[in-house]
Amino acid sequence: MTDVIKTADRDGVRVITIDNAPVNAISAAVRTGLQAAIKAAEADPKVKAIVLTGAGRAFIAGADIREFGKPPAVGVPNLRENIAALEACTKPVVAAINGAAAGGGLEIALGCHYRVAHPKAVLGLPEVNLGTIPGATGTQRLPRAVGVEAALEMIVNGVLIPAAKCPPGLADELAEDVVGKAVALALSKPVRRLSEDDSKLAAAKAKPGLFDEYRKGMARRFRGFTAPYKCVEAVELCVKYGYAEGIAKEREIFLWCQEQPEARGMRHVFFSEREVARVPSIPKEVKPREIRSAGVIGCGTMGGGIAMNFANAGIPVTVIENDAAALEKGLGLIRKNYAGTVERGRMTQDAMDKRMALIKGSTSYDDLKTPDIVIEAVFENLDLKKQIFGRLDKVAKPGAVLATNTSTLDVDAIAAATSRPQDVVGTHFFSPANVMKLLENVRGARTSDETAQTAMELARRINKVGVMVGVCDGFVGNRMLYAYSRQASFLVEEGAAPEQVDKAIYDFGFPMGPFQMSDLAGLDVGYMVRKERKERAPTNLRYANTVADRLYEMGRYGQKTGKGWYLYDAQRNRSADPAVAALIEQVAKEQGRARRAIANDEIVERCMYALVNEGAQLLDEGIAARPLDIDMIWIFGYGFPRYRGGPIFWADEVGLPRILDRLNHYRQHHDRDWLEPAPLLARLAREGRTFKSWTAER
Ligand code: T1G
């Protein structure tokens, strides 16, 4: 018995319980305690069999990820030794899987002779989501339990599957009382060792091209990732080698993956996704208000998508439009969206009907008297939004959270249009709002802790990654986007073709480049934002985004008009347009600029270093509280490649002195105004520090 390992005997069966809250990660203490408990049970003549289970909501969540990247503890058994000891037992060993069995947790269960699982327990080897492969025999044991093809699917996709839906061979029995069932099974079954059973490998051995075929199907989904391919390479070992050689080679691949930037980036994302929900400026004890019902003002593309989030989460929502025609159009769009999902087999008709039943349309603000939260989602105009909040202030119940979906406008100015600015917050959704994972919550100067906490709770309730930021023009996401897309526009004026810039950014890992993205979002949207901003804060000429403005004035709004930066055919396939190239030449001539050949490296550096630089400025101003907030915003809202960990994490990987040096280089040669290094970045670079060490010292 140790702090993290509890044992008890039941009908002659030694029940070993791993108790390392919150999810029984396999820390050094767990490995030590487990090894001792197995040895003791094996040696104790009173013990006829062994059952292994977990305390709390998980069975075992895998190796302790916090130990990764650190030197291994000396004199402590490693996980493979634990697994070998379990399998070698001469007494039957049964895993009683009470909850999540993930990574090393499932590898341990596969080391046991049998597995009993709770139907709702999730099982899987999700190491690929940490930029690595299962490293404790999982790539050799899982194929032996469920066959090679099912194992490939589970390991390459890193999915956790409820036991009731797992491939046959993984769980021997399903039961509510897993320990009870496991004890009975352990007393009735002989020892059985998976490592000695190759029967399920035969099918794959008979299909020589299986792995190459599988790799071909991965290109689109895993573009830029390495670990998924390493997973295939490891599983393939089980048809090429025997078990012992297979696990030795698995280990080599695992250790290689652990040293890669992808693994560091993905680990950072794993912990940041959890940490981002804890906002430093909100005291832990502050509880969110209840969200039992909602209202949405405006049923356009954004309003409709926002309403769907509430319905998807089972929360009744009222959508308001100015008139019946607009309302019917908006509700029609929602219905069409759901019908599309049903058609693609991703939702049942019954589920669609239930969600539509939760969405009520209205043209009267009186229907906003009861909702716990109301989100305004009308087009970007400050005066209109102030007017709406003035009206809302008169009807919404006391304590209701009044939220605005603005993507750039001043939340404080909107809040000032009410008598209760403490209840006003920004909830910036990303289009399509029912799909995009990010919710950028914006805390105004007078937003209360409780209102802010409720906005974060909203994100959790509608299954979004919520990030809290402060008020400034464009908040965090869009302000950084301006800096990045501005460089992209300059690069086009200076000599690069839009398609060259897009390709370079696509190859860097984004799903698409800035010009394809603005054609998707609509050049009219960008033009309105720039127009609104120019009226409020006139800027220098170069900021004018001249080419984009001209395209707008030519009625080229992007995909929606079949023309933008690109030409689009009826299937929305895009192609470069010589008319755009000619327009760019003309603008450059008007600006007296000689265009030059531009290398892809310069494109990536100027665009991505501008992004990082603006991020550093936002951290310095406190608009973004932590680097992880920025990383989560850019990964879940703007498609920054996940395997790079996010722009700020990536900047530390590149090295701040290099970024400073390149910013100064480009400033000198091409861009005096807009690439001035942020003081924080310059200081950290000069002092040989990183954003990570800066965060740790705060
Ligand atoms: N190590 C360390 N901490 C962990 C952890 C782990 N494996 N899993 C979770 N935590 C922390 C998490 O950060 C959070 O902390 C708290 O536990 C609750 O987590 C050799 C190499 C199991 C499905 O990838 O997917 O084994 O934020 O909020 O929603 O082959 O946690 O409270 O401070 O997610 O109930 C492989 C990772 C490891 C599974 C439970 N395992 N975990 O979900 O809780 S690598 C994984 C999960 C490995 C071997 C290899 C989920 C869960 P905090 P939570 P949950």
Residues whose N, C-alpha, C, O or C-beta is under 5 A from the ligand:
A	BS01	T1G	P22 V23 A25 A61 G62 A63 D64 I65 R66 A100 A102 G103 G104 P126 E127 I133 P134 G135 A136 R274
